[in-house]
């Protein structure tokens, strides 16, 4: 039986960061994560399985928080 995962929304920054790290792993380091264009980041978030947020609900603040959460996730996995 598959584990139930609640829907992911724009302000679930840590969940989104974990999913992005699972997808890209160490392909993106800290400086590369901060250089990702927001248009690309938004597309990747919208493709996450279980993500229920809508494109029009996104804003710069959400995308900045996703970026920094992703950096923390990347750092945690470098230990």
Backbone as CSV, one residue per row, in Angstrom:
resi,resn,N_x,N_y,N_z,CA_x,CA_y,CA_z,C_x,C_y,C_z
1,UNK,0.839,-1.193,0.000,0.000,0.000,0.000,0.876,1.246,0.000
2,UNK,0.604,2.158,-0.899,1.408,3.378,-0.998,1.132,4.290,0.191
3,UNK,2.172,4.933,0.638,2.024,5.862,1.752,1.307,7.102,1.248
4,UNK,0.335,7.568,2.025,-0.403,8.769,1.629,0.467,9.996,1.833
5,UNK,0.593,10.792,0.796,1.308,12.051,0.920,0.306,13.179,0.732
6,UNK,0.251,14.091,1.700,-0.688,15.217,1.541,-0.280,16.074,0.345
7,UNK,-1.228,16.794,-0.216,-0.901,17.645,-1.367,0.141,18.696,-0.979
8,UNK,0.973,19.045,-1.933,2.012,20.049,-1.718,1.543,21.362,-2.335
9,UNK,1.678,22.428,-1.569,1.275,23.754,-2.047,2.494,24.680,-2.071
10,UNK,2.320,25.896,-2.571,3.431,26.828,-2.751,4.199,27.113,-1.470
11,UNK,3.511,27.135,-0.321,4.227,27.485,0.909,4.785,26.271,1.651
12,UNK,4.772,25.105,1.023,5.400,23.907,1.603,6.855,23.839,1.124
13,UNK,7.614,24.853,1.533,8.965,25.047,0.992,9.877,23.848,1.215
14,UNK,9.851,23.288,2.422,10.749,22.165,2.714,10.383,20.935,1.895
15,UNK,9.084,20.681,1.745,8.646,19.531,0.942,9.082,19.708,-0.515
16,UNK,8.893,20.908,-1.029,9.280,21.185,-2.411,10.791,21.022,-2.560
17,UNK,11.545,21.557,-1.599,13.013,21.463,-1.656,13.461,20.009,-1.665
18,UNK,12.832,19.165,-0.847,13.199,17.744,-0.814,12.924,17.093,-2.167
19,UNK,11.782,17.417,-2.753,11.437,16.840,-4.056,12.417,17.288,-5.132
20,UNK,12.810,18.568,-5.101,13.767,19.061,-6.086,15.125,18.406,-5.888
21,UNK,15.520,18.227,-4.624,16.803,17.564,-4.378,16.744,16.112,-4.843
22,UNK,15.613,15.441,-4.591,15.458,14.051,-5.048,15.591,13.978,-6.567
23,UNK,15.033,14.980,-7.245,15.053,14.976,-8.713,16.435,15.302,-9.267
24,UNK,17.096,16.321,-8.717,18.339,16.817,-9.300,19.590,16.410,-8.539
25,UNK,19.455,15.971,-7.292,20.615,15.562,-6.507,21.682,16.633,-6.459
26,UNK,22.919,16.229,-6.715,24.040,17.159,-6.639,24.337,17.837,-7.969
27,UNK,23.407,17.699,-8.923,23.564,18.386,-10.213,23.625,19.899,-9.985
28,UNK,22.893,20.378,-8.970,22.892,21.796,-8.634,23.528,21.966,-7.260
29,UNK,24.610,22.757,-7.202,25.183,23.101,-5.906,24.587,24.436,-5.462
30,UNK,25.057,24.940,-4.337,24.464,26.152,-3.772,24.444,27.328,-4.742
31,UNK,25.586,27.613,-5.376,25.618,28.779,-6.271,24.747,28.559,-7.509
32,UNK,24.683,27.317,-7.993,23.834,27.046,-9.162,22.354,27.175,-8.804
33,UNK,21.982,26.729,-7.607,20.574,26.840,-7.193,20.158,28.306,-7.175
34,UNK,21.021,29.161,-6.639,20.675,30.586,-6.566,20.683,31.267,-7.927
35,UNK,21.250,30.637,-8.947,21.258,31.231,-10.289,20.138,30.701,-11.187
36,UNK,19.317,29.785,-10.676,18.209,29.248,-11.482,17.200,30.356,-11.755
37,UNK,16.806,30.465,-12.991,15.776,31.458,-13.337,14.451,31.048,-12.699
38,UNK,13.724,32.041,-12.203,12.443,31.757,-11.549,11.460,31.085,-12.497
39,UNK,11.541,31.408,-13.792,10.628,30.764,-14.741,10.897,29.260,-14.796
40,UNK,12.191,28.874,-14.764,12.531,27.438,-14.765,12.104,26.791,-13.460
41,UNK,12.414,27.456,-12.347,12.074,26.907,-11.037,10.571,26.674,-10.926
42,UNK,9.790,27.629,-11.393,8.335,27.488,-11.332,7.871,26.265,-12.122
43,UNK,8.432,26.054,-13.309,8.044,24.897,-14.114,8.368,23.589,-13.399
44,UNK,9.552,23.527,-12.768,9.950,22.308,-12.061,9.027,22.034,-10.883
45,UNK,8.660,23.093,-10.167,7.756,22.925,-9.022,6.399,22.422,-9.504
46,UNK,5.901,23.004,-10.582,4.588,22.604,-11.101,4.574,21.140,-11.545
47,UNK,5.745,20.576,-11.865,5.829,19.179,-12.318,5.967,18.181,-11.168
48,UNK,6.137,18.671,-9.934,6.317,17.761,-8.794,5.044,16.951,-8.577
49,UNK,5.221,15.641,-8.438,4.068,14.779,-8.200,3.437,15.163,-6.862
50,UNK,2.124,15.354,-6.871,1.408,15.720,-5.655,1.333,17.215,-5.419
51,UNK,1.956,18.005,-6.303,1.883,19.462,-6.145,0.530,19.944,-6.639
52,UNK,-0.187,20.696,-5.794,-1.540,21.128,-6.167,-1.654,22.640,-6.344
53,UNK,-0.535,23.365,-6.138,-0.580,24.810,-6.327,-0.805,25.164,-7.789
54,UNK,-1.292,26.341,-8.013,-1.537,26.827,-9.375,-0.465,27.849,-9.749
55,UNK,-0.155,27.898,-11.044,0.855,28.827,-11.554,0.588,30.260,-11.073
56,UNK,-0.672,30.679,-11.141,-0.997,32.071,-10.805,-0.886,32.357,-9.299
57,UNK,-0.758,31.313,-8.474,-0.584,31.512,-7.030,0.885,31.723,-6.658
58,UNK,1.765,31.497,-7.612,3.193,31.650,-7.349,3.555,33.127,-7.276
59,UNK,4.580,33.428,-6.493,5.117,34.785,-6.484,6.607,34.725,-6.161
60,UNK,7.268,35.853,-6.274,8.711,35.898,-6.077,9.100,35.430,-4.675
61,UNK,8.300,35.802,-3.680,8.589,35.391,-2.308,8.590,33.877,-2.151
62,UNK,7.600,33.213,-2.742,7.552,31.745,-2.690,8.789,31.153,-3.353
63,UNK,9.135,31.668,-4.525,10.254,31.109,-5.279,11.580,31.330,-4.550
64,UNK,11.730,32.491,-3.908,12.946,32.739,-3.121,13.043,31.770,-1.945
65,UNK,11.927,31.533,-1.272,11.923,30.608,-0.135,12.202,29.177,-0.594
66,UNK,11.677,28.803,-1.755,11.950,27.468,-2.305,13.438,27.341,-2.599
67,UNK,14.028,28.377,-3.202,15.460,28.346,-3.500,16.280,28.160,-2.229
68,UNK,16.005,28.970,-1.205,16.823,28.870,0.001,16.585,27.540,0.712
69,UNK,15.363,27.026,0.701,15.096,25.715,1.305,15.836,24.619,0.557
70,UNK,15.906,24.741,-0.768,16.623,23.771,-1.592,18.122,23.806,-1.247
71,UNK,18.660,25.007,-1.047,20.071,25.128,-0.660,20.315,24.421,0.669
72,UNK,19.429,24.637,1.647,19.579,23.963,2.947,19.497,22.442,2.784
73,UNK,18.585,21.990,1.942,18.454,20.555,1.677,19.741,20.020,1.050
74,UNK,20.290,20.758,0.087,21.537,20.354,-0.565,22.656,20.288,0.464
75,UNK,22.769,21.332,1.308,23.821,21.355,2.336,23.698,20.168,3.279
76,UNK,22.465,19.871,3.709,22.254,18.730,4.635,22.744,17.430,4.036
77,UNK,22.667,17.312,2.732,23.058,16.072,2.068,24.538,16.020,1.714
78,UNK,25.284,17.069,2.050,26.730,17.091,1.762,27.555,16.569,2.932
79,UNK,26.892,16.289,4.051,27.617,15.869,5.268,28.044,14.424,5.210
